[in-house]
Amino acid sequence: MKPFLFIIAVAALLFTSCKKPDYQKIFNDPSLYSSTVHELNTVVMGNNFSPPVASRNYAYASVAGYEVIAAGDPKHYKSLVGQLNGFKKVAAPLKGAKINFEYASLLAFCQVGQTVTFPEGSLKYYTDSLHQLAVAHGMPTEMIANSETYAKMVAASIMKWSKGDHYLQTRSAPKFAVIRDSAWRWEPTPPAYSEAVEPHWGEIRTMVLKNAKEYMVPPPPKFDITDKNSPYFKDVMLSKNAIDSLTKDQVHMADFWDDNPQKLNVLGHVMFITKKFSPPGHWLSIVGIGAKKVNADFNTTVCAYAKTAIALFDGFIESWAAKYTYKTVRPETIIDKYVDRDWRPHLQTPPFPEYTCGHCTISAAAAEVLTSVLGDHIAYTDTSELEFGIKNRSFKSFRDAAKETLMSRFYGGIHFHNSCIVSNHFGIVVGDSIVTKLVMKK
């Protein structure tokens, strides 16, 4: 029996013995929403979604959950209709219908989450458990029915909107062409030598940014591996020398922020994949940790998840547009060719171009919007990697964590230092844009 279902079973027994409805207390608990996000996170991890696609899963589900809360508390929260690109209409609750908006928010999140992932109905066991939780704690039958109906209506509105983001068209778009006529151009890396991931992600409709290139990054340093005084050569050697002399803390830092959802392990003739949450999944875990740290209520927690998920989504689009504009090679490829053919980075190189760094971009964007909702200088301990056997790390603020992410990709040996610096800067730009343009909490 799943742990959550076991909790429900115990709750049902307790309710049977006391017969006192306490559903409001149960569903007003923000930790229940965080647990629900974690459940989707687990489904996303289990189905091998790439980080950009994972960000899409989270964004639409989180907007659905938020729209229910905005409808239930219009005095304090504003709908995102008319604020997000192409989002023109969302279902309204039926007049006079008694609805538990927290329960409906959870369901809307799950229903959209399981629609944009696969297999179909991947969260049905979980929504069934939420229904049983409502029954066990005395939620009136009519309220349960009304809440479930409204959740389905909102989910349908969000899914209709999602179909206009050009995602389906990119599923059949041409693959990235590997052309080895230029030494600076990206090519597959060991051990899997996988094809480039999501070469058309920059064509996906953004949510808040005008388009993927609203804040287009400058070109990377000119490729020059022969001039030892060139910025490019210095960056290459900076990477090699750093990885050749990593400290224990730098190793832990790189491993902690690795967030590789599909690491290929090769042991002789045996190959197997280990899974972890991808970068957007890691940051959504941080949202829950931060919300609990400041004792945020249910609605504030939902708002924090939605705003962060939007930043992650737009951040990936911005970064991926740059990646496939410049198509630059990874440190591993250059160092192996020109410096040391036996050199390997500490982390496994992801299968897409180097410049810019997606993790650095989305981390900085997430830190800005999360700060806008929960506050600055929120010291916290990130426990999200414990389930993958990686020790905690503590931070003075969300921005402090984003800065560490910047260095982690450099210490991992998968990004040049210049790329990390530029990416962090433009992630902040993306985050600031979302904070400026979106009005959520009144």
HELIX and SHEET records of a PDB file:
HELIX    1   1 PRO A    3  CYS A   18  1                                  16    
HELIX    2   2 TYR A   23  PHE A   27  1                                   5    
HELIX    3   3 PRO A   30  GLY A   46  1                                  17    
HELIX    4   4 PRO A   51  GLY A   72  1                                  22    
HELIX    5   5 PHE A  101  THR A  115  1                                  15    
HELIX    6   6 LYS A  124  ALA A  136  1                                  13    
HELIX    7   7 THR A  141  SER A  162  1                                  22    
HELIX    8   8 TYR A  167  THR A  170  1                                   4    
HELIX    9   9 TRP A  201  GLU A  203  5                                   3    
HELIX   10  10 PRO A  231  ILE A  243  1                                  13    
HELIX   11  11 LYS A  248  PHE A  256  1                                   9    
HELIX   12  12 PRO A  279  LYS A  293  1                                  15    
HELIX   13  13 PHE A  298  TYR A  326  1                                  29    
HELIX   14  14 PRO A  331  TYR A  338  1                                   8    
HELIX   15  15 GLY A  358  LEU A  374  1                                  17    
HELIX   16  16 LEU A  386  PHE A  388  5                                   3    
HELIX   17  17 PHE A  398  TYR A  411  1                                  14    
HELIX   18  18 HIS A  417  LYS A  437  1                                  21    
SHEET    1   A 2 LYS A 263  LEU A 267  0                                        
SHEET    2   A 2 VAL A 270  THR A 274 -1                                        
SHEET    1   B 2 TYR A 380  ASP A 382  0                                        
SHEET    2   B 2 ARG A 393  PHE A 395 -1                                        
END                                                                             
